[in-house]
Amino acid sequence: MTGLVIVGHGTRSAAGVDQFAALVERVRRRGDVADVEGGFIELSRPPLTDAVGALVARGHRKLVALPLVLTGAGHGKGDIPAAMGREQQRHPGLTYRYGRPLGPHPLLHTALEERIDAALAGADRAGTALAGADRAGTALAGADRAGTWVALIGRGSTDPDANAEVAKVARLLWEGRGYAGVEPGFISLAQPSVPEVLDRLRRLGARRIVVAPYFLFAGVLPDRIVAQSAEFAAAHPDLDVRVAEVIGDCDALADLVLERHAEALGGDIRMNCDTCVYRVLMPGFADKVGRPQRPHDHPDDPVGHHHHGHAHHGHDHHGHDHGSVAVVGGGPGPDDLITVRAKAVLDAADVVVVDRLAPQGLLAGLRPDVLVIDAAKVPRGPSMAQDAINAALVSHAKAGRRVVRLKGGDPYVFGRGHEEVQACAAAGVPVTVVPGVSSALAAPALAGVPVTHRGVAHEVTVVSGHLPPGHPDSLVDWAALARARGTVVLLMAVDTIAKIAAVLVEHGRAPETPVLAVQDAGLPGQRSVPARLDEIGAVAAREGIGPPAVFVLGPVVALAATGPSA
């Protein structure tokens, strides 16, 4: 006897949890499956471990695990199989067949079509259209599809294959249904955004738009779709913007669950492996290749430690046993100036080797089992040798761990990032680089200084001030730099700024050239200290300027008075 466990991701929305439970009960009432339970991998009760435990307690040793997800992204490919792997360790002898994601499927397209028609008839989530001349109780029937554009909005993913499936559904939804057009978009993690899709449709001539959430159940993200659609509608009162309901608990969804269940029992699992980022190198996603998968921690599942699971992708294993290194730029310091990709890589890390200038606040959000290695290089203080850092990256990656080398700014701007890439490559460790926002550009901007400006500066030179002029190892042509007319940004120059300024003046830079020292850019203690070039050394010493600080010099500094306040 084979039981069915329907696995959801989880949501903070009580309505979404209720809809999931209602679907599980609908499938159970059908009587096509002997025994059915449902559970979540995170956020919501009941946890997956309770659902599996209930089936095991009733004598089941064989299960079908069906991921209740629309696209084959990370949750379906890795997180749920890893969680099921943990359950197999808890219940020796337990085996399971893994179903494939729900979409794209004609049953879902029909359900979407029905939700769109309901919105056209005036039955959207708010009860009326969000904006436009038709909102005052006007009912629009299916015959009005020819004048209706649809914005199909998916969740968004860091998996390009999953995002491509949303685009495919948009095209399939358009075919043969008579809409003026269907455009895909995303509410998180991917582009185009909801406002971008709506603006595109407006520019294409749309006057009536139905925003169709490609979501199974209610949740935070569908609510965000409604809010962003309403905001856009309010700004464009000439448009009739309506938001359709999510797919929700319905017979069509139950039919599809049972169809996927039958496929799993029959061994008919047709997942797409050709563009899976866990096994194929896709541009911009090299850090995912071979990434080991691990289950989420559910708050109601007291896990003592993590167990590694393996994602069964079709009949294949992805081979997630190989470690990797991602050299990540953390930005100029504030936690919220890290890139979306960098944050996603950091959240998936097993080991984080962190610099002093990386965003320290993000470390508090790491999983409890993540190993954090302090690789700080404190000026005139303790530091971890570069060889030791390289060795740590390689050794942890070879042990099968996902290693993030978290650096301040951009790892390729005076960050020694490429040295670490070279060390990993020489050791045969997969390595990728995630660029970051460099303090060379961010610090002046946060202080109100544009490093270039029309009619003021057409060039910007970023220079390391670590070595003073005249040092035998310096590669900077200070005399040529003095003759330049554009902006100069100096990093790591707190100890050398007086000598640098003197040499620039000696070789022709005007003594009255404005300079701005920006310390702790973007952080609560940020401060800006202005001076003339011939006085900056003395001013910086008197004002106690210390690292991290950036010096920007040139006529653009005078524009700070019209820029944002620090």
VEXDREN-2710 file (C-alpha; in Angstrom, 1 decimal):
% VEXDREN-2710
k/r/px/py/pz
1/MET/0.0/0.0/0.0
2/THR/1.4/3.4/-1.1
3/GLY/0.5/6.6/0.7
4/LEU/0.5/10.1/-0.8
5/VAL/2.2/13.0/1.0
6/ILE/1.4/16.4/-0.6
7/VAL/4.3/18.7/0.1
8/GLY/3.9/22.5/0.2
9/HIS/6.6/25.1/0.7
10/GLY/4.7/27.0/3.4
11/THR/3.3/30.5/3.8
12/ARG/2.7/33.1/6.5
13/SER/-0.8/33.6/5.2
14/ALA/-3.5/31.9/7.2
15/ALA/-5.7/31.9/4.1
16/GLY/-3.0/30.1/2.1
17/VAL/-2.6/27.4/4.8
18/ASP/-6.4/26.9/4.8
19/GLN/-6.5/26.6/1.0
20/PHE/-3.7/24.0/1.1
21/ALA/-5.5/22.0/3.8
22/ALA/-8.7/22.2/1.8
23/LEU/-7.0/20.8/-1.3
24/VAL/-5.5/17.9/0.7
25/GLU/-9.0/17.1/2.1
26/ARG/-10.5/17.4/-1.4
27/VAL/-8.0/14.8/-2.7
28/ARG/-8.6/12.6/0.3
29/ARG/-12.4/12.7/-0.3
30/ARG/-12.0/11.6/-3.9
31/GLY/-11.0/8.2/-2.7
32/ASP/-8.6/7.5/-5.6
33/VAL/-5.7/7.3/-3.1
34/ALA/-5.7/5.0/-0.1
35/ASP/-4.2/7.4/2.3
36/VAL/-3.3/11.1/2.0
37/GLU/-1.5/13.6/4.2
38/GLY/-0.1/17.1/3.6
39/GLY/2.7/19.0/5.1
40/PHE/5.1/22.0/4.7
41/ILE/8.9/22.2/4.5
42/GLU/8.9/25.6/6.4
43/LEU/6.9/28.5/7.7
44/SER/3.5/26.7/8.2
45/ARG/2.0/23.9/10.2
46/PRO/1.8/21.0/9.9
47/PRO/5.5/20.3/9.1
48/LEU/6.4/17.6/6.6
49/THR/7.8/15.4/9.3
50/ASP/4.3/15.2/10.9
51/ALA/2.7/14.2/7.6
52/VAL/5.2/11.5/6.9
53/GLY/5.1/10.3/10.5
54/ALA/1.4/9.9/10.3
55/LEU/1.5/7.8/7.2
56/VAL/4.3/5.7/8.6
57/ALA/2.3/5.2/11.8
58/ARG/-0.5/3.8/9.7
59/GLY/1.8/1.2/8.2
60/HIS/3.1/2.8/5.1
61/ARG/6.6/2.1/4.0
62/LYS/6.2/3.3/0.4
63/LEU/5.1/6.8/-0.4
64/VAL/4.6/9.1/-3.3
65/ALA/5.9/12.6/-2.4
66/LEU/4.2/15.1/-4.6
67/PRO/5.7/18.7/-4.6
68/LEU/2.9/21.1/-4.7
69/VAL/4.8/23.6/-6.8
70/LEU/4.1/25.2/-10.2
71/THR/7.7/25.2/-11.5
72/GLY/10.8/23.1/-11.2
73/ALA/12.9/25.5/-9.2
74/GLY/15.0/25.0/-6.0
75/HIS/12.1/23.9/-3.8
76/GLY/11.0/21.2/-6.1
77/LYS/14.5/20.1/-7.3
78/GLY/16.3/20.1/-4.1
79/ASP/14.6/21.3/-0.9
80/ILE/11.7/18.8/-0.8
81/PRO/13.8/15.8/-1.9
82/ALA/16.4/16.8/0.8
83/ALA/13.6/17.0/3.4
84/MET/12.3/13.6/2.3
85/GLY/15.9/12.2/2.6
86/ARG/15.8/13.3/6.2
87/GLU/12.6/11.5/6.7
88/GLN/14.1/8.3/5.3
89/GLN/16.8/8.6/8.0
90/ARG/14.2/9.0/10.6
91/HIS/12.2/6.0/9.3
92/PRO/14.6/3.2/8.2
93/GLY/13.1/1.2/5.3
94/LEU/11.0/4.1/4.0
95/THR/11.0/4.6/0.2
96/TYR/9.3/7.1/-1.9
97/ARG/8.6/8.0/-5.5
98/TYR/8.9/11.6/-6.4
99/GLY/6.3/13.4/-8.5
100/ARG/7.0/16.2/-10.9
101/PRO/5.9/19.8/-10.5
102/LEU/2.3/20.7/-11.5
103/GLY/2.9/23.1/-14.3
104/PRO/2.6/23.9/-17.1
105/HIS/-0.6/21.9/-17.6
106/PRO/-3.9/22.5/-19.5
107/LEU/-5.9/22.1/-16.3
108/LEU/-4.0/25.0/-14.8
109/HIS/-4.4/27.1/-18.0
110/THR/-8.2/26.5/-17.9
111/ALA/-8.3/27.5/-14.2
112/LEU/-6.4/30.7/-15.0
113/GLU/-8.8/31.4/-17.8
114/GLU/-11.7/31.1/-15.4
115/ARG/-10.1/33.4/-12.9
116/ILE/-9.4/36.0/-15.6
117/ASP/-13.0/35.8/-16.9
118/ALA/-14.2/36.3/-13.3
119/ALA/-12.1/39.4/-13.0
120/LEU/-13.5/40.7/-16.3
121/ALA/-17.0/40.1/-14.9
122/GLY/-16.1/42.3/-11.9
123/ALA/-15.4/39.5/-9.4
124/ASP/-11.8/40.3/-8.7
125/ARG/-10.3/40.2/-5.2
126/ALA/-11.4/43.8/-4.4
127/GLY/-14.9/43.1/-5.8
128/THR/-14.4/45.8/-8.5
129/ALA/-11.8/46.8/-11.1
130/LEU/-8.9/48.7/-9.5
131/ALA/-9.1/51.7/-11.8
132/GLY/-10.5/53.1/-15.0
133/ALA/-13.8/54.1/-16.5
134/ASP/-15.3/50.6/-16.3
135/ARG/-14.9/50.1/-12.6
136/ALA/-18.3/51.4/-11.5
137/GLY/-20.0/48.0/-11.5
138/THR/-19.5/47.2/-15.2
139/ALA/-19.5/43.5/-15.9
140/LEU/-17.3/42.3/-18.8
141/ALA/-18.0/38.9/-20.3
142/GLY/-15.6/36.6/-22.1
143/ALA/-16.6/38.2/-25.4
144/ASP/-14.5/41.2/-24.3
145/ARG/-11.3/39.3/-24.3
146/ALA/-10.2/40.9/-27.6
147/GLY/-9.7/44.2/-25.8
148/THR/-8.1/42.6/-22.7
149/TRP/-4.4/42.3/-22.1
150/VAL/-3.2/39.8/-19.4
151/ALA/-0.2/40.3/-17.1
152/LEU/0.7/36.8/-15.9
153/ILE/2.7/37.2/-12.7
154/GLY/4.8/34.4/-11.4
155/ARG/6.8/34.0/-8.2
156/GLY/10.2/34.6/-9.7
157/SER/13.2/32.5/-9.0
158/THR/17.0/32.4/-9.1
159/ASP/16.5/29.3/-11.4
160/PRO/16.2/30.5/-15.0
161/ASP/14.5/27.3/-16.1
162/ALA/11.7/28.1/-13.7
163/ASN/11.3/31.6/-15.0
164/ALA/11.3/30.3/-18.5
165/GLU/8.3/28.1/-17.6
166/VAL/6.3/31.1/-16.6
167/ALA/7.0/32.7/-20.0
168/LYS/5.9/29.4/-21.6
169/VAL/2.6/29.4/-19.6
170/ALA/2.0/33.0/-20.7
171/ARG/2.3/32.0/-24.4
172/LEU/0.1/28.9/-23.9
173/LEU/-2.5/31.0/-22.1
174/TRP/-2.6/33.4/-25.1
175/GLU/-3.0/30.7/-27.7
176/GLY/-6.5/30.3/-28.9
177/ARG/-8.2/32.2/-26.1
178/GLY/-8.7/35.5/-27.9
179/TYR/-6.9/37.8/-25.5
180/ALA/-5.2/40.9/-27.0
181/GLY/-2.0/39.5/-25.5
182/VAL/-0.4/37.9/-22.5
183/GLU/2.9/39.1/-21.0
184/PRO/4.8/37.3/-18.2
185/GLY/6.3/39.0/-15.2
186/PHE/7.5/38.3/-11.6
187/ILE/6.8/39.6/-8.1
188/SER/10.2/38.7/-6.7
189/LEU/13.8/37.7/-7.6
190/ALA/13.3/38.1/-11.4
191/GLN/12.4/40.7/-14.0
192/PRO/10.2/42.2/-15.4
193/SER/8.4/43.4/-12.3
194/VAL/4.7/44.0/-12.0
195/PRO/5.0/47.7/-12.7
196/GLU/7.3/47.1/-15.6
197/VAL/4.9/44.6/-17.2
198/LEU/1.9/46.9/-16.7
199/ASP/3.8/49.9/-18.2
200/ARG/4.8/47.7/-21.2
201/LEU/1.2/46.8/-21.8
202/ARG/0.2/50.5/-21.5
203/ARG/2.8/51.4/-24.1
204/LEU/1.5/48.7/-26.3
205/GLY/-1.9/50.4/-26.2
206/ALA/-3.7/48.4/-23.6
207/ARG/-6.7/50.1/-21.9
208/ARG/-8.0/47.1/-20.0
209/ILE/-5.5/44.8/-18.2
210/VAL/-6.2/41.7/-16.0
211/VAL/-3.3/40.9/-13.7
212/ALA/-3.4/37.1/-13.2
213/PRO/-1.3/35.8/-10.3
214/TYR/0.3/32.4/-11.3
215/PHE/0.1/31.2/-7.8
216/LEU/-1.7/28.2/-6.2
217/PHE/-2.8/29.8/-3.0
218/ALA/-3.1/33.1/-1.1
219/GLY/0.1/34.5/0.4
220/VAL/2.3/37.4/1.0
221/LEU/3.5/37.6/-2.7
222/PRO/-0.1/37.5/-4.2
223/ASP/-1.0/40.2/-1.8
224/ARG/2.0/42.2/-3.0
225/ILE/0.8/41.7/-6.6
226/VAL/-2.6/43.3/-5.6
227/ALA/-0.9/46.2/-3.9
228/GLN/1.5/47.0/-6.7
229/SER/-1.3/46.7/-9.3
230/ALA/-3.4/49.1/-7.3
231/GLU/-0.6/51.5/-7.0
232/PHE/0.0/51.4/-10.8
233/ALA/-3.7/51.8/-11.5
234/ALA/-4.0/54.8/-9.2
235/ALA/-1.2/56.5/-11.1
236/HIS/-2.9/55.7/-14.5
237/PRO/-6.6/56.5/-14.1
238/ASP/-7.1/56.0/-17.8
239/LEU/-6.5/52.3/-17.5
240/ASP/-8.9/49.6/-16.3
241/VAL/-6.7/47.4/-14.2
242/ARG/-8.2/44.3/-12.5
243/VAL/-6.6/41.5/-10.5
244/ALA/-7.7/37.9/-10.8
245/GLU/-7.8/35.4/-8.0
246/VAL/-5.1/32.8/-7.4
247/ILE/-5.8/29.3/-8.7
248/GLY/-6.8/28.1/-5.2
249/ASP/-8.4/24.9/-4.0
250/CYS/-10.5/23.6/-6.8
251/ASP/-11.5/20.3/-8.6
252/ALA/-9.0/21.1/-11.5
253/LEU/-6.1/21.3/-9.0
254/ALA/-7.2/18.1/-7.3
255/ASP/-7.4/16.4/-10.8
256/LEU/-3.9/17.5/-11.5
257/VAL/-2.6/16.2/-8.2
258/LEU/-4.1/12.8/-8.8
259/GLU/-2.7/12.8/-12.4
260/ARG/0.8/13.5/-11.1
261/HIS/0.3/10.8/-8.4
262/ALA/-0.5/8.3/-11.1
263/GLU/2.6/9.3/-13.1
264/ALA/4.8/8.8/-10.1
265/LEU/3.4/5.3/-9.4
266/GLY/3.9/4.4/-13.0
267/GLY/7.5/5.8/-13.2
268/ASP/6.5/8.4/-15.8
269/ILE/8.5/11.3/-14.5
270/ARG/9.4/13.7/-17.3
271/MET/11.4/16.5/-15.7
272/ASN/13.5/18.9/-17.7
273/CYS/17.2/18.2/-17.2
274/ASP/18.5/20.1/-20.2
275/THR/18.5/23.5/-18.6
276/CYS/18.7/22.6/-14.9
277/VAL/21.2/25.0/-13.3
278/TYR/22.3/22.2/-10.8
279/ARG/23.8/20.2/-13.6
280/VAL/24.2/22.5/-16.6
281/LEU/26.3/25.7/-16.6
282/MET/23.9/28.5/-17.4
283/PRO/25.3/32.0/-17.9
284/GLY/25.3/33.9/-14.6
285/PHE/24.4/30.8/-12.5
286/ALA/27.8/29.0/-12.3
287/ASP/27.6/28.9/-8.5
288/LYS/24.6/26.5/-8.6
289/VAL/26.3/23.7/-10.6
290/GLY/26.8/20.7/-8.4
291/ARG/25.4/22.5/-5.4
292/PRO/24.5/20.1/-2.6
293/GLN/20.9/20.2/-1.4
294/ARG/19.7/20.4/2.1
295/PRO/16.3/20.5/3.7
296/HIS/14.8/23.7/5.2
297/ASP/14.4/23.8/9.0
298/HIS/10.8/23.9/10.0
299/PRO/10.1/25.6/13.3
300/ASP/7.9/22.6/14.4
301/ASP/10.5/20.0/13.4
302/PRO/13.2/19.8/16.1
303/VAL/16.2/18.9/13.9
304/GLY/19.3/18.2/15.8
305/HIS/21.5/18.7/12.8
306/HIS/21.3/18.9/9.0
307/HIS/21.2/15.8/6.9
308/HIS/22.3/16.1/3.3
309/GLY/19.7/14.9/0.8
310/HIS/19.9/14.2/-2.9
311/ALA/17.5/15.6/-5.4
312/HIS/16.1/13.0/-7.7
313/HIS/15.6/14.9/-10.9
314/GLY/13.6/12.5/-13.1
315/HIS/15.4/9.1/-12.9
316/ASP/18.7/10.9/-12.5
317/HIS/20.7/12.1/-9.6
318/HIS/22.2/15.6/-9.9
319/GLY/25.4/14.6/-8.1
320/HIS/25.3/17.4/-5.5
321/ASP/28.3/16.0/-3.6
322/HIS/30.9/18.5/-4.9
323/GLY/31.7/21.7/-3.0
324/SER/32.2/25.1/-4.6
325/VAL/33.4/28.6/-3.8
326/ALA/31.6/31.8/-4.6
327/VAL/33.7/35.0/-4.2
328/VAL/31.0/37.5/-3.3
329/GLY/31.1/41.3/-3.2
330/GLY/29.1/42.4/-0.2
331/GLY/28.9/46.1/-1.2
332/PRO/30.2/49.2/0.7
333/GLY/29.0/48.1/4.1
334/PRO/25.2/48.5/4.8
335/ASP/23.3/45.2/4.8
336/ASP/20.8/46.4/2.2
337/LEU/23.4/47.3/-0.4
338/ILE/24.3/43.7/-1.2
339/THR/22.9/42.4/-4.5
340/VAL/20.0/40.0/-4.8
341/ARG/22.2/37.3/-6.2
342/ALA/24.8/37.8/-3.5
343/LYS/22.2/37.5/-0.8
344/ALA/20.8/34.3/-2.4
345/VAL/24.3/32.7/-2.5
346/LEU/25.0/33.8/1.1
347/ASP/21.8/32.3/2.3
348/ALA/22.7/28.9/0.8
349/ALA/26.2/28.8/2.2
350/ASP/27.7/26.2/4.5
351/VAL/30.9/28.1/5.2
352/VAL/31.3/31.9/5.1
353/VAL/34.8/33.4/5.1
354/VAL/34.2/37.0/5.8
355/ASP/36.2/40.3/5.6
356/ARG/36.1/43.1/8.2
357/LEU/34.4/45.4/5.7
358/ALA/31.7/43.0/4.5
359/PRO/28.1/43.7/5.8
360/GLN/28.4/42.2/9.2
361/GLY/24.6/42.4/10.0
362/LEU/23.9/39.7/7.4
363/LEU/25.8/37.1/9.4
364/ALA/23.1/37.2/12.1
365/GLY/20.6/35.8/9.5
366/LEU/22.7/32.7/8.6
367/ARG/21.5/29.3/9.5
368/PRO/22.8/28.2/13.0
369/ASP/25.0/25.5/11.5
370/VAL/26.9/27.8/9.1
371/LEU/30.6/28.0/9.9
372/VAL/31.8/31.6/9.9
373/ILE/35.5/32.2/9.5
374/ASP/36.8/35.7/10.4
375/ALA/39.4/36.7/7.7
376/ALA/39.6/40.3/8.8
377/LYS/42.6/42.3/7.8
378/VAL/42.7/45.1/10.4
379/PRO/45.0/48.0/9.5
380/ARG/48.0/47.9/11.8
381/GLY/46.2/45.1/13.6
382/PRO/45.6/41.3/13.4
383/SER/45.0/39.7/10.1
384/MET/44.6/36.3/8.4
385/ALA/47.2/35.7/5.8
386/GLN/46.1/35.4/2.3
387/ASP/47.6/31.9/1.9
388/ALA/45.6/30.8/4.9
389/ILE/42.4/32.2/3.4
390/ASN/43.1/30.4/0.1
391/ALA/43.7/27.2/2.0
392/ALA/40.5/27.5/4.0
393/LEU/38.4/28.1/0.8
394/VAL/39.9/25.1/-0.9
395/SER/39.8/22.7/2.0
396/HIS/36.1/23.4/2.9
397/ALA/35.1/23.2/-0.8
398/LYS/36.9/19.8/-1.2
399/ALA/34.9/18.6/1.8
400/GLY/31.7/19.1/-0.2
401/ARG/30.7/22.4/1.3
402/ARG/29.3/25.5/-0.3
403/VAL/31.8/28.2/0.6
404/VAL/31.1/31.9/0.3
405/ARG/34.1/34.3/0.4
406/LEU/32.2/37.4/1.6
407/LYS/34.2/40.6/0.8
408/GLY/33.5/44.3/1.2
409/GLY/32.8/46.3/-2.0
410/ASP/33.5/44.5/-5.2
411/PRO/36.0/41.5/-5.0
412/TYR/37.7/42.6/-8.2
413/VAL/38.4/46.2/-7.1
414/PHE/41.5/46.1/-4.8
415/GLY/39.9/43.1/-3.1
416/ARG/42.4/40.4/-4.1
417/GLY/39.4/38.5/-5.3
418/HIS/41.1/37.1/-8.4
419/GLU/44.0/35.7/-6.3
420/GLU/41.4/33.6/-4.5
421/VAL/39.8/32.6/-7.8
422/GLN/43.2/31.5/-9.1
423/ALA/43.9/29.5/-5.9
424/CYS/40.5/27.7/-6.3
425/ALA/41.0/27.0/-10.0
426/ALA/44.5/25.7/-9.4
427/ALA/43.1/23.3/-6.8
428/GLY/40.3/22.1/-9.2
429/VAL/37.6/23.7/-7.0
430/PRO/34.5/25.1/-8.9
431/VAL/34.5/28.9/-8.3
432/THR/32.4/31.8/-9.4
433/VAL/32.4/35.5/-8.8
434/VAL/29.4/37.6/-7.7
435/PRO/30.2/41.3/-8.3
436/GLY/29.4/43.9/-5.6
437/VAL/28.8/47.6/-5.3
438/SER/32.3/49.1/-5.0
439/SER/32.9/51.8/-2.3
440/ALA/34.9/53.7/-4.9
441/LEU/31.5/54.7/-6.5
442/ALA/29.1/54.2/-3.6
443/ALA/30.9/56.3/-1.0
444/PRO/31.0/59.5/-3.1
445/ALA/27.4/58.9/-4.2
446/LEU/26.2/58.4/-0.6
447/ALA/28.0/61.7/0.3
448/GLY/26.2/63.4/-2.6
449/VAL/29.1/63.5/-5.1
450/PRO/28.7/62.1/-8.6
451/VAL/32.1/60.8/-9.8
452/THR/31.1/62.0/-13.3
453/HIS/28.8/64.8/-14.4
454/ARG/28.0/66.3/-17.8
455/GLY/30.2/69.3/-18.4
456/VAL/32.3/68.8/-15.2
457/ALA/34.1/65.4/-15.4
458/HIS/34.2/62.9/-18.2
459/GLU/36.6/60.5/-16.5
460/VAL/37.1/58.9/-13.2
461/THR/40.3/57.1/-12.0
462/VAL/40.2/54.7/-9.0
463/VAL/43.6/54.5/-7.3
464/SER/45.0/52.4/-4.5
465/GLY/46.6/54.6/-1.9
466/HIS/48.0/51.6/0.0
467/LEU/51.5/52.5/-1.1
468/PRO/52.7/56.1/-1.1
469/PRO/54.3/57.9/-4.0
470/GLY/57.9/56.9/-4.4
471/HIS/57.5/53.4/-2.9
472/PRO/59.4/50.9/-5.1
473/ASP/56.4/48.6/-5.4
474/SER/53.9/51.3/-6.4
475/LEU/52.5/50.9/-10.0
476/VAL/50.8/54.3/-10.0
477/ASP/52.1/57.1/-12.4
478/TRP/51.4/59.9/-10.0
479/ALA/52.7/62.6/-12.3
480/ALA/50.3/61.5/-15.1
481/LEU/47.5/61.4/-12.6
482/ALA/48.2/65.0/-11.5
483/ARG/47.9/66.1/-15.1
484/ALA/44.5/64.5/-15.5
485/ARG/41.4/66.8/-15.3
486/GLY/38.8/64.3/-14.1
487/THR/37.8/62.7/-10.9
488/VAL/40.2/60.7/-8.7
489/VAL/39.0/58.3/-6.1
490/LEU/41.5/57.1/-3.6
491/LEU/41.0/53.9/-1.6
492/MET/43.1/52.7/1.3
493/ALA/44.8/56.1/1.5
494/VAL/44.2/57.2/5.1
495/ASP/47.9/56.8/6.0
496/THR/49.2/58.2/2.7
497/ILE/46.8/61.0/1.7
498/ALA/49.2/63.8/2.8
499/LYS/52.1/62.4/0.6
500/ILE/49.7/61.8/-2.3
501/ALA/48.3/65.3/-2.2
502/ALA/51.7/66.8/-2.1
503/VAL/52.9/64.9/-5.1
504/LEU/49.7/65.7/-7.1
505/VAL/50.2/69.4/-6.4
506/GLU/53.9/69.2/-7.2
507/HIS/53.1/67.7/-10.6
508/GLY/50.5/70.3/-11.6
509/ARG/47.2/69.6/-9.9
510/ALA/45.7/72.8/-8.6
511/PRO/46.2/73.3/-4.8
512/GLU/42.6/74.5/-4.5
513/THR/41.2/71.3/-6.0
514/PRO/38.3/70.3/-3.7
515/VAL/38.6/67.0/-1.9
516/LEU/36.1/65.1/0.2
517/ALA/36.9/62.4/2.7
518/VAL/34.0/60.0/3.3
519/GLN/34.3/57.8/6.3
520/ASP/32.0/54.8/7.1
521/ALA/30.0/55.3/4.0
522/GLY/26.3/54.2/4.3
523/LEU/26.7/53.3/7.9
524/PRO/25.1/55.2/10.8
525/GLY/28.4/56.9/11.6
526/GLN/29.0/58.2/8.1
527/ARG/30.7/61.6/7.9
528/SER/32.1/63.8/5.2
529/VAL/35.0/66.1/5.7
530/PRO/35.9/68.6/2.9
531/ALA/39.2/70.3/2.3
532/ARG/41.5/71.7/-0.4
533/LEU/44.0/69.3/-2.0
534/ASP/46.9/71.1/-0.4
535/GLU/45.3/70.9/3.0
536/ILE/43.6/67.5/3.0
537/GLY/46.5/65.7/4.8
538/ALA/46.4/68.1/7.7
539/VAL/42.6/68.2/7.8
540/ALA/42.3/64.4/7.7
541/ALA/44.7/64.1/10.6
542/ARG/43.0/66.9/12.7
543/GLU/39.6/65.4/12.1
544/GLY/40.7/61.9/13.0
545/ILE/39.7/60.3/9.6
546/GLY/40.2/56.6/9.9
547/PRO/39.5/53.5/7.8
548/PRO/37.3/52.7/6.1
549/ALA/37.5/56.0/4.3
550/VAL/37.4/57.1/0.6
551/PHE/38.9/60.3/-0.7
552/VAL/37.3/61.8/-3.8
553/LEU/39.0/64.8/-5.5
554/GLY/38.1/66.9/-8.5
555/PRO/35.5/69.6/-9.5
556/VAL/32.7/67.1/-8.9
557/VAL/33.2/67.5/-5.2
558/ALA/31.7/71.0/-5.5
559/LEU/28.4/69.4/-6.6
560/ALA/27.9/67.7/-3.2
561/ALA/26.0/70.8/-2.0
562/THR/23.2/69.9/-4.4
563/GLY/23.3/66.1/-3.8
564/PRO/21.6/64.0/-1.1
565/SER/22.3/64.7/2.5
566/ALA/24.6/62.2/4.3
END
